[in-house]
Amino acid sequence: MPMNRMERFPQPGVEAEVRYLDGDFRVLRPGTFVRCKVTGEPIPIEELRYWDVDLQEAYATPQAKLERMGLKVKL
C-alpha cells in the first residue's frame, strides 16, 4: 500500500500510535513522537530505543525502564 503525504511527513506535534515488537516497532498512526510511560516526556520516533513488548510501553531511557520495573538506579 503506498504511503500518502501525511504518512511520510506527519504533522509536527502529533503523537504516534505504535505497536512494539521484538527488536522493532510498527507505526500504526503516523506522528512525530511517543510518550515515555514513566516520565511522560515526548520521545521523537527517530530516537525511540527502549520499550516493553508485553506492556506495549515506550521509555525515554534505560533508567526509566528500570524504574517501571520497580528498580532504583543511582548514577
PyMOL Python script that loads the backbone (N, CA, C, O; Angstrom):
from pymol import cmd

cmd.read_pdbstr("""\
ATOM      1  N   MET A   1       0.846  -1.171   0.000  1.00  0.00           N
ATOM      2  CA  MET A   1       0.000   0.000   0.000  1.00  0.00           C
ATOM      3  C   MET A   1       0.891   1.235   0.000  1.00  0.00           C
ATOM      4  O   MET A   1       1.755   1.355   0.869  1.00  0.00           O
ATOM      5  N   PRO A   2       0.714   2.153  -0.941  1.00  0.00           N
ATOM      6  CA  PRO A   2       1.538   3.351  -0.987  1.00  0.00           C
ATOM      7  C   PRO A   2       1.204   4.279   0.174  1.00  0.00           C
ATOM      8  O   PRO A   2       0.063   4.343   0.632  1.00  0.00           O
ATOM      9  N   MET A   3       2.215   4.991   0.634  1.00  0.00           N
ATOM     10  CA  MET A   3       2.019   5.942   1.719  1.00  0.00           C
ATOM     11  C   MET A   3       1.559   7.277   1.139  1.00  0.00           C
ATOM     12  O   MET A   3       2.014   7.694   0.074  1.00  0.00           O
ATOM     13  N   ASN A   4       0.655   7.935   1.849  1.00  0.00           N
ATOM     14  CA  ASN A   4       0.272   9.259   1.393  1.00  0.00           C
ATOM     15  C   ASN A   4       1.181  10.301   2.034  1.00  0.00           C
ATOM     16  O   ASN A   4       2.018   9.968   2.873  1.00  0.00           O
ATOM     17  N   ARG A   5       1.018  11.545   1.645  1.00  0.00           N
ATOM     18  CA  ARG A   5       1.888  12.606   2.116  1.00  0.00           C
ATOM     19  C   ARG A   5       1.889  12.721   3.645  1.00  0.00           C
ATOM     20  O   ARG A   5       2.940  12.956   4.242  1.00  0.00           O
ATOM     21  N   MET A   6       0.730  12.559   4.280  1.00  0.00           N
ATOM     22  CA  MET A   6       0.632  12.686   5.734  1.00  0.00           C
ATOM     23  C   MET A   6       1.378  11.570   6.449  1.00  0.00           C
ATOM     24  O   MET A   6       1.899  11.790   7.542  1.00  0.00           O
ATOM     25  N   GLU A   7       1.445  10.388   5.866  1.00  0.00           N
ATOM     26  CA  GLU A   7       2.171   9.290   6.494  1.00  0.00           C
ATOM     27  C   GLU A   7       3.670   9.490   6.392  1.00  0.00           C
ATOM     28  O   GLU A   7       4.406   9.143   7.316  1.00  0.00           O
ATOM     29  N   ARG A   8       4.130  10.042   5.286  1.00  0.00           N
ATOM     30  CA  ARG A   8       5.557  10.280   5.119  1.00  0.00           C
ATOM     31  C   ARG A   8       6.026  11.483   5.906  1.00  0.00           C
ATOM     32  O   ARG A   8       7.158  11.506   6.390  1.00  0.00           O
ATOM     33  N   PHE A   9       5.174  12.478   6.041  1.00  0.00           N
ATOM     34  CA  PHE A   9       5.523  13.720   6.719  1.00  0.00           C
ATOM     35  C   PHE A   9       4.424  14.080   7.716  1.00  0.00           C
ATOM     36  O   PHE A   9       3.613  14.968   7.452  1.00  0.00           O
ATOM     37  N   PRO A  10       4.393  13.391   8.866  1.00  0.00           N
ATOM     38  CA  PRO A  10       3.331  13.655   9.831  1.00  0.00           C
ATOM     39  C   PRO A  10       3.407  15.092  10.352  1.00  0.00           C
ATOM     40  O   PRO A  10       4.472  15.709  10.383  1.00  0.00           O
ATOM     41  N   GLN A  11       2.265  15.591  10.751  1.00  0.00           N
ATOM     42  CA  GLN A  11       2.203  16.942  11.300  1.00  0.00           C
ATOM     43  C   GLN A  11       3.058  17.029  12.568  1.00  0.00           C
ATOM     44  O   GLN A  11       3.011  16.127  13.405  1.00  0.00           O
ATOM     45  N   PRO A  12       3.834  18.103  12.718  1.00  0.00           N
ATOM     46  CA  PRO A  12       4.630  18.280  13.939  1.00  0.00           C
ATOM     47  C   PRO A  12       3.724  18.315  15.170  1.00  0.00           C
ATOM     48  O   PRO A  12       2.630  18.878  15.134  1.00  0.00           O
ATOM     49  N   GLY A  13       4.190  17.716  16.241  1.00  0.00           N
ATOM     50  CA  GLY A  13       3.449  17.740  17.486  1.00  0.00           C
ATOM     51  C   GLY A  13       2.335  16.719  17.598  1.00  0.00           C
ATOM     52  O   GLY A  13       1.547  16.775  18.541  1.00  0.00           O
ATOM     53  N   VAL A  14       2.250  15.787  16.659  1.00  0.00           N
ATOM     54  CA  VAL A  14       1.208  14.755  16.702  1.00  0.00           C
ATOM     55  C   VAL A  14       1.807  13.477  17.289  1.00  0.00           C
ATOM     56  O   VAL A  14       2.846  13.000  16.834  1.00  0.00           O
ATOM     57  N   GLU A  15       1.145  12.938  18.293  1.00  0.00           N
ATOM     58  CA  GLU A  15       1.624  11.705  18.920  1.00  0.00           C
ATOM     59  C   GLU A  15       1.296  10.504  18.039  1.00  0.00           C
ATOM     60  O   GLU A  15       0.170  10.354  17.565  1.00  0.00           O
ATOM     61  N   ALA A  16       2.286   9.660  17.828  1.00  0.00           N
ATOM     62  CA  ALA A  16       2.120   8.459  17.013  1.00  0.00           C
ATOM     63  C   ALA A  16       1.505   7.335  17.844  1.00  0.00           C
ATOM     64  O   ALA A  16       1.643   7.304  19.067  1.00  0.00           O
ATOM     65  N   GLU A  17       0.835   6.429  17.175  1.00  0.00           N
ATOM     66  CA  GLU A  17       0.389   5.186  17.806  1.00  0.00           C
ATOM     67  C   GLU A  17       1.300   4.099  17.265  1.00  0.00           C
ATOM     68  O   GLU A  17       1.430   3.924  16.054  1.00  0.00           O
ATOM     69  N   VAL A  18       1.936   3.363  18.186  1.00  0.00           N
ATOM     70  CA  VAL A  18       2.981   2.416  17.810  1.00  0.00           C
ATOM     71  C   VAL A  18       2.689   1.046  18.393  1.00  0.00           C
ATOM     72  O   VAL A  18       2.226   0.931  19.528  1.00  0.00           O
ATOM     73  N   ARG A  19       2.958   0.018  17.621  1.00  0.00           N
ATOM     74  CA  ARG A  19       2.905  -1.378  18.091  1.00  0.00           C
ATOM     75  C   ARG A  19       4.346  -1.812  18.284  1.00  0.00           C
ATOM     76  O   ARG A  19       5.118  -1.854  17.325  1.00  0.00           O
ATOM     77  N   TYR A  20       4.717  -2.137  19.526  1.00  0.00           N
ATOM     78  CA  TYR A  20       6.091  -2.509  19.848  1.00  0.00           C
ATOM     79  C   TYR A  20       6.289  -4.002  19.621  1.00  0.00           C
ATOM     80  O   TYR A  20       5.515  -4.822  20.115  1.00  0.00           O
ATOM     81  N   LEU A  21       7.310  -4.341  18.885  1.00  0.00           N
ATOM     82  CA  LEU A  21       7.642  -5.719  18.546  1.00  0.00           C
ATOM     83  C   LEU A  21       9.017  -6.057  19.121  1.00  0.00           C
ATOM     84  O   LEU A  21       9.697  -5.181  19.656  1.00  0.00           O
ATOM     85  N   ASP A  22       9.424  -7.310  19.014  1.00  0.00           N
ATOM     86  CA  ASP A  22      10.761  -7.717  19.459  1.00  0.00           C
ATOM     87  C   ASP A  22      11.806  -7.110  18.536  1.00  0.00           C
ATOM     88  O   ASP A  22      11.925  -7.515  17.380  1.00  0.00           O
ATOM     89  N   GLY A  23      12.561  -6.144  19.040  1.00  0.00           N
ATOM     90  CA  GLY A  23      13.643  -5.544  18.279  1.00  0.00           C
ATOM     91  C   GLY A  23      13.215  -4.561  17.207  1.00  0.00           C
ATOM     92  O   GLY A  23      14.050  -4.092  16.433  1.00  0.00           O
ATOM     93  N   ASP A  24      11.934  -4.241  17.144  1.00  0.00           N
ATOM     94  CA  ASP A  24      11.431  -3.323  16.127  1.00  0.00           C
ATOM     95  C   ASP A  24      10.085  -2.792  16.596  1.00  0.00           C
ATOM     96  O   ASP A  24       9.552  -3.235  17.613  1.00  0.00           O
ATOM     97  N   PHE A  25       9.550  -1.854  15.860  1.00  0.00           N
ATOM     98  CA  PHE A  25       8.212  -1.364  16.142  1.00  0.00           C
ATOM     99  C   PHE A  25       7.535  -0.992  14.835  1.00  0.00           C
ATOM    100  O   PHE A  25       8.189  -0.745  13.822  1.00  0.00           O
ATOM    101  N   ARG A  26       6.204  -0.957  14.880  1.00  0.00           N
ATOM    102  CA  ARG A  26       5.421  -0.624  13.692  1.00  0.00           C
ATOM    103  C   ARG A  26       4.555   0.590  14.027  1.00  0.00           C
ATOM    104  O   ARG A  26       3.848   0.597  15.035  1.00  0.00           O
ATOM    105  N   VAL A  27       4.613   1.595  13.195  1.00  0.00           N
ATOM    106  CA  VAL A  27       3.793   2.785  13.383  1.00  0.00           C
ATOM    107  C   VAL A  27       2.399   2.506  12.830  1.00  0.00           C
ATOM    108  O   VAL A  27       2.236   2.246  11.637  1.00  0.00           O
ATOM    109  N   LEU A  28       1.396   2.561  13.707  1.00  0.00           N
ATOM    110  CA  LEU A  28       0.015   2.315  13.323  1.00  0.00           C
ATOM    111  C   LEU A  28      -0.687   3.605  12.912  1.00  0.00           C
ATOM    112  O   LEU A  28      -1.507   3.613  11.993  1.00  0.00           O
ATOM    113  N   ARG A  29      -0.354   4.701  13.606  1.00  0.00           N
ATOM    114  CA  ARG A  29      -0.880   6.019  13.264  1.00  0.00           C
ATOM    115  C   ARG A  29       0.299   6.975  13.243  1.00  0.00           C
ATOM    116  O   ARG A  29       0.957   7.157  14.267  1.00  0.00           O
ATOM    117  N   PRO A  30       0.579   7.584  12.110  1.00  0.00           N
ATOM    118  CA  PRO A  30       1.748   8.458  11.988  1.00  0.00           C
ATOM    119  C   PRO A  30       1.735   9.606  12.985  1.00  0.00           C
ATOM    120  O   PRO A  30       0.687  10.153  13.329  1.00  0.00           O
ATOM    121  N   GLY A  31       2.917   9.946  13.429  1.00  0.00           N
ATOM    122  CA  GLY A  31       3.133  11.062  14.337  1.00  0.00           C
ATOM    123  C   GLY A  31       4.619  11.287  14.469  1.00  0.00           C
ATOM    124  O   GLY A  31       5.419  10.543  13.900  1.00  0.00           O
ATOM    125  N   THR A  32       4.991  12.300  15.208  1.00  0.00           N
ATOM    126  CA  THR A  32       6.410  12.628  15.344  1.00  0.00           C
ATOM    127  C   THR A  32       7.023  12.120  16.640  1.00  0.00           C
ATOM    128  O   THR A  32       8.245  12.127  16.790  1.00  0.00           O
ATOM    129  N   PHE A  33       6.180  11.672  17.592  1.00  0.00           N
ATOM    130  CA  PHE A  33       6.709  11.233  18.880  1.00  0.00           C
ATOM    131  C   PHE A  33       5.767  10.236  19.549  1.00  0.00           C
ATOM    132  O   PHE A  33       4.614  10.077  19.150  1.00  0.00           O
ATOM    133  N   VAL A  34       6.297   9.562  20.591  1.00  0.00           N
ATOM    134  CA  VAL A  34       5.504   8.778  21.536  1.00  0.00           C
ATOM    135  C   VAL A  34       5.860   9.288  22.925  1.00  0.00           C
ATOM    136  O   VAL A  34       6.852  10.002  23.076  1.00  0.00           O
ATOM    137  N   ARG A  35       5.093   8.947  23.923  1.00  0.00           N
ATOM    138  CA  ARG A  35       5.370   9.410  25.291  1.00  0.00           C
ATOM    139  C   ARG A  35       5.977   8.303  26.144  1.00  0.00           C
ATOM    140  O   ARG A  35       5.575   7.141  26.076  1.00  0.00           O
ATOM    141  N   CYS A  36       6.962   8.705  26.953  1.00  0.00           N
ATOM    142  CA  CYS A  36       7.566   7.785  27.921  1.00  0.00           C
ATOM    143  C   CYS A  36       6.522   7.453  28.976  1.00  0.00           C
ATOM    144  O   CYS A  36       5.902   8.356  29.539  1.00  0.00           O
ATOM    145  N   LYS A  37       6.320   6.178  29.246  1.00  0.00           N
ATOM    146  CA  LYS A  37       5.330   5.730  30.227  1.00  0.00           C
ATOM    147  C   LYS A  37       5.679   6.197  31.639  1.00  0.00           C
ATOM    148  O   LYS A  37       4.782   6.427  32.450  1.00  0.00           O
ATOM    149  N   VAL A  38       6.958   6.339  31.940  1.00  0.00           N
ATOM    150  CA  VAL A  38       7.391   6.702  33.290  1.00  0.00           C
ATOM    151  C   VAL A  38       7.426   8.209  33.496  1.00  0.00           C
ATOM    152  O   VAL A  38       6.870   8.717  34.470  1.00  0.00           O
ATOM    153  N   THR A  39       8.074   8.924  32.588  1.00  0.00           N
ATOM    154  CA  THR A  39       8.285  10.363  32.770  1.00  0.00           C
ATOM    155  C   THR A  39       7.243  11.227  32.072  1.00  0.00           C
ATOM    156  O   THR A  39       7.060  12.390  32.434  1.00  0.00           O
ATOM    157  N   GLY A  40       6.560  10.673  31.078  1.00  0.00           N
ATOM    158  CA  GLY A  40       5.598  11.449  30.316  1.00  0.00           C
ATOM    159  C   GLY A  40       6.214  12.331  29.250  1.00  0.00           C
ATOM    160  O   GLY A  40       5.500  12.999  28.502  1.00  0.00           O
ATOM    161  N   GLU A  41       7.543  12.337  29.177  1.00  0.00           N
ATOM    162  CA  GLU A  41       8.195  13.197  28.186  1.00  0.00           C
ATOM    163  C   GLU A  41       8.044  12.634  26.775  1.00  0.00           C
ATOM    164  O   GLU A  41       8.007  11.418  26.588  1.00  0.00           O
ATOM    165  N   PRO A  42       7.957  13.519  25.786  1.00  0.00           N
ATOM    166  CA  PRO A  42       7.861  13.048  24.403  1.00  0.00           C
ATOM    167  C   PRO A  42       9.187  12.465  23.926  1.00  0.00           C
ATOM    168  O   PRO A  42      10.255  12.998  24.231  1.00  0.00           O
ATOM    169  N   ILE A  43       9.111  11.379  23.184  1.00  0.00           N
ATOM    170  CA  ILE A  43      10.284  10.730  22.599  1.00  0.00           C
ATOM    171  C   ILE A  43      10.118  10.800  21.087  1.00  0.00           C
ATOM    172  O   ILE A  43       9.212  10.168  20.543  1.00  0.00           O
ATOM    173  N   PRO A  44      10.973  11.554  20.395  1.00  0.00           N
ATOM    174  CA  PRO A  44      10.869  11.578  18.934  1.00  0.00           C
ATOM    175  C   PRO A  44      10.988  10.162  18.366  1.00  0.00           C
ATOM    176  O   PRO A  44      11.820   9.376  18.818  1.00  0.00           O
ATOM    177  N   ILE A  45      10.165   9.845  17.386  1.00  0.00           N
ATOM    178  CA  ILE A  45      10.153   8.498  16.797  1.00  0.00           C
ATOM    179  C   ILE A  45      11.554   8.070  16.380  1.00  0.00           C
ATOM    180  O   ILE A  45      11.933   6.916  16.586  1.00  0.00           O
ATOM    181  N   GLU A  46      12.322   8.975  15.802  1.00  0.00           N
ATOM    182  CA  GLU A  46      13.655   8.605  15.327  1.00  0.00           C
ATOM    183  C   GLU A  46      14.637   8.344  16.470  1.00  0.00           C
ATOM    184  O   GLU A  46      15.724   7.815  16.235  1.00  0.00           O
ATOM    185  N   GLU A  47      14.270   8.707  17.709  1.00  0.00           N
ATOM    186  CA  GLU A  47      15.123   8.463  18.872  1.00  0.00           C
ATOM    187  C   GLU A  47      14.591   7.348  19.774  1.00  0.00           C
ATOM    188  O   GLU A  47      15.177   7.074  20.822  1.00  0.00           O
ATOM    189  N   LEU A  48      13.505   6.713  19.389  1.00  0.00           N
ATOM    190  CA  LEU A  48      12.900   5.651  20.195  1.00  0.00           C
ATOM    191  C   LEU A  48      13.817   4.426  20.214  1.00  0.00           C
ATOM    192  O   LEU A  48      14.106   3.839  19.171  1.00  0.00           O
ATOM    193  N   ARG A  49      14.269   4.051  21.409  1.00  0.00           N
ATOM    194  CA  ARG A  49      15.198   2.928  21.555  1.00  0.00           C
ATOM    195  C   ARG A  49      14.756   1.900  22.602  1.00  0.00           C
ATOM    196  O   ARG A  49      15.181   0.745  22.560  1.00  0.00           O
ATOM    197  N   TYR A  50      13.908   2.321  23.536  1.00  0.00           N
ATOM    198  CA  TYR A  50      13.565   1.453  24.668  1.00  0.00           C
ATOM    199  C   TYR A  50      12.053   1.299  24.782  1.00  0.00           C
ATOM    200  O   TYR A  50      11.315   2.284  24.794  1.00  0.00           O
ATOM    201  N   TRP A  51      11.599   0.032  24.867  1.00  0.00           N
ATOM    202  CA  TRP A  51      10.178  -0.251  25.023  1.00  0.00           C
ATOM    203  C   TRP A  51       9.994  -1.641  25.600  1.00  0.00           C
ATOM    204  O   TRP A  51      10.937  -2.428  25.680  1.00  0.00           O
ATOM    205  N   ASP A  52       8.774  -1.928  25.998  1.00  0.00           N
ATOM    206  CA  ASP A  52       8.413  -3.235  26.529  1.00  0.00           C
ATOM    207  C   ASP A  52       7.339  -3.820  25.621  1.00  0.00           C
ATOM    208  O   ASP A  52       6.268  -3.237  25.457  1.00  0.00           O
ATOM    209  N   VAL A  53       7.630  -4.964  25.038  1.00  0.00           N
ATOM    210  CA  VAL A  53       6.711  -5.607  24.104  1.00  0.00           C
ATOM    211  C   VAL A  53       5.448  -6.072  24.822  1.00  0.00           C
ATOM    212  O   VAL A  53       4.342  -5.850  24.329  1.00  0.00           O
ATOM    213  N   ASP A  54       5.597  -6.708  25.969  1.00  0.00           N
ATOM    214  CA  ASP A  54       4.438  -7.246  26.686  1.00  0.00           C
ATOM    215  C   ASP A  54       3.507  -6.143  27.186  1.00  0.00           C
ATOM    216  O   ASP A  54       2.287  -6.273  27.092  1.00  0.00           O
ATOM    217  N   LEU A  55       4.071  -5.068  27.713  1.00  0.00           N
ATOM    218  CA  LEU A  55       3.258  -3.973  28.240  1.00  0.00           C
ATOM    219  C   LEU A  55       2.897  -2.940  27.176  1.00  0.00           C
ATOM    220  O   LEU A  55       2.033  -2.093  27.402  1.00  0.00           O
ATOM    221  N   GLN A  56       3.565  -3.007  25.999  1.00  0.00           N
ATOM    222  CA  GLN A  56       3.333  -2.051  24.918  1.00  0.00           C
ATOM    223  C   GLN A  56       3.520  -0.617  25.423  1.00  0.00           C
ATOM    224  O   GLN A  56       2.645   0.236  25.278  1.00  0.00           O
ATOM    225  N   GLU A  57       4.704  -0.382  26.026  1.00  0.00           N
ATOM    226  CA  GLU A  57       5.050   0.926  26.576  1.00  0.00           C
ATOM    227  C   GLU A  57       6.424   1.355  26.070  1.00  0.00           C
ATOM    228  O   GLU A  57       7.315   0.533  25.854  1.00  0.00           O
ATOM    229  N   ALA A  58       6.567   2.662  25.889  1.00  0.00           N
ATOM    230  CA  ALA A  58       7.853   3.242  25.487  1.00  0.00           C
ATOM    231  C   ALA A  58       8.522   3.879  26.700  1.00  0.00           C
ATOM    232  O   ALA A  58       7.852   4.297  27.644  1.00  0.00           O
ATOM    233  N   TYR A  59       9.857   3.948  26.661  1.00  0.00           N
ATOM    234  CA  TYR A  59      10.635   4.550  27.740  1.00  0.00           C
ATOM    235  C   TYR A  59      11.692   5.467  27.145  1.00  0.00           C
ATOM    236  O   TYR A  59      12.311   5.140  26.133  1.00  0.00           O
ATOM    237  N   ALA A  60      11.894   6.618  27.779  1.00  0.00           N
ATOM    238  CA  ALA A  60      12.855   7.607  27.284  1.00  0.00           C
ATOM    239  C   ALA A  60      14.298   7.153  27.493  1.00  0.00           C
ATOM    240  O   ALA A  60      15.171   7.469  26.685  1.00  0.00           O
ATOM    241  N   THR A  61      14.550   6.419  28.566  1.00  0.00           N
ATOM    242  CA  THR A  61      15.918   5.998  28.915  1.00  0.00           C
ATOM    243  C   THR A  61      15.890   4.593  29.511  1.00  0.00           C
ATOM    244  O   THR A  61      14.832   4.107  29.910  1.00  0.00           O
ATOM    245  N   PRO A  62      17.048   3.942  29.571  1.00  0.00           N
ATOM    246  CA  PRO A  62      17.098   2.639  30.253  1.00  0.00           C
ATOM    247  C   PRO A  62      16.723   2.766  31.732  1.00  0.00           C
ATOM    248  O   PRO A  62      16.118   1.856  32.298  1.00  0.00           O
ATOM    249  N   GLN A  63      17.078   3.883  32.355  1.00  0.00           N
ATOM    250  CA  GLN A  63      16.737   4.107  33.762  1.00  0.00           C
ATOM    251  C   GLN A  63      15.226   4.165  33.955  1.00  0.00           C
ATOM    252  O   GLN A  63      14.707   3.675  34.958  1.00  0.00           O
ATOM    253  N   ALA A  64      14.515   4.765  32.995  1.00  0.00           N
ATOM    254  CA  ALA A  64      13.051   4.817  33.081  1.00  0.00           C
ATOM    255  C   ALA A  64      12.462   3.410  33.037  1.00  0.00           C
ATOM    256  O   ALA A  64      11.515   3.113  33.765  1.00  0.00           O
ATOM    257  N   LYS A  65      13.007   2.552  32.200  1.00  0.00           N
ATOM    258  CA  LYS A  65      12.543   1.160  32.116  1.00  0.00           C
ATOM    259  C   LYS A  65      12.779   0.446  33.450  1.00  0.00           C
ATOM    260  O   LYS A  65      11.904  -0.266  33.941  1.00  0.00           O
ATOM    261  N   LEU A  66      13.960   0.640  34.027  1.00  0.00           N
ATOM    262  CA  LEU A  66      14.262   0.017  35.314  1.00  0.00           C
ATOM    263  C   LEU A  66      13.331   0.534  36.409  1.00  0.00           C
ATOM    264  O   LEU A  66      12.879  -0.230  37.262  1.00  0.00           O
ATOM    265  N   GLU A  67      13.048   1.831  36.379  1.00  0.00           N
ATOM    266  CA  GLU A  67      12.135   2.408  37.363  1.00  0.00           C
ATOM    267  C   GLU A  67      10.740   1.795  37.216  1.00  0.00           C
ATOM    268  O   GLU A  67      10.075   1.518  38.214  1.00  0.00           O
ATOM    269  N   ARG A  68      10.304   1.585  35.986  1.00  0.00           N
ATOM    270  CA  ARG A  68       8.993   0.968  35.731  1.00  0.00           C
ATOM    271  C   ARG A  68       8.949  -0.445  36.308  1.00  0.00           C
ATOM    272  O   ARG A  68       7.900  -0.916  36.749  1.00  0.00           O
ATOM    273  N   MET A  69      10.110  -1.117  36.300  1.00  0.00           N
ATOM    274  CA  MET A  69      10.211  -2.472  36.841  1.00  0.00           C
ATOM    275  C   MET A  69      10.334  -2.462  38.364  1.00  0.00           C
ATOM    276  O   MET A  69      10.391  -3.518  38.994  1.00  0.00           O
ATOM    277  N   GLY A  70      10.376  -1.262  38.953  1.00  0.00           N
ATOM    278  CA  GLY A  70      10.456  -1.147  40.398  1.00  0.00           C
ATOM    279  C   GLY A  70      11.866  -1.100  40.947  1.00  0.00           C
ATOM    280  O   GLY A  70      12.069  -1.242  42.153  1.00  0.00           O
ATOM    281  N   LEU A  71      12.847  -0.902  40.072  1.00  0.00           N
ATOM    282  CA  LEU A  71      14.239  -0.832  40.488  1.00  0.00           C
ATOM    283  C   LEU A  71      14.725   0.610  40.483  1.00  0.00           C
ATOM    284  O   LEU A  71      14.416   1.366  39.562  1.00  0.00           O
ATOM    285  N   LYS A  72      15.475   0.990  41.492  1.00  0.00           N
ATOM    286  CA  LYS A  72      16.055   2.332  41.556  1.00  0.00           C
ATOM    287  C   LYS A  72      17.554   2.220  41.283  1.00  0.00           C
ATOM    288  O   LYS A  72      18.251   1.412  41.897  1.00  0.00           O
ATOM    289  N   VAL A  73      18.031   3.036  40.362  1.00  0.00           N
ATOM    290  CA  VAL A  73      19.438   3.006  39.991  1.00  0.00           C
ATOM    291  C   VAL A  73      20.039   4.374  40.292  1.00  0.00           C
ATOM    292  O   VAL A  73      19.520   5.400  39.854  1.00  0.00           O
ATOM    293  N   LYS A  74      21.132   4.377  41.040  1.00  0.00           N
ATOM    294  CA  LYS A  74      21.833   5.632  41.317  1.00  0.00           C
ATOM    295  C   LYS A  74      23.017   5.726  40.373  1.00  0.00           C
ATOM    296  O   LYS A  74      23.840   4.815  40.283  1.00  0.00           O
ATOM    297  N   LEU A  75      23.080   6.839  39.679  1.00  0.00           N
ATOM    298  CA  LEU A  75      24.197   7.047  38.734  1.00  0.00           C
ATOM    299  C   LEU A  75      25.219   7.977  39.316  1.00  0.00           C
ATOM    300  O   LEU A  75      26.226   8.270  38.670  1.00  0.00           O
TER     301      LEU A  75
END
""", "prot")
cmd.dss("prot")
cmd.show_as("cartoon", "prot")
cmd.util.cbc("prot")
cmd.orient("prot")
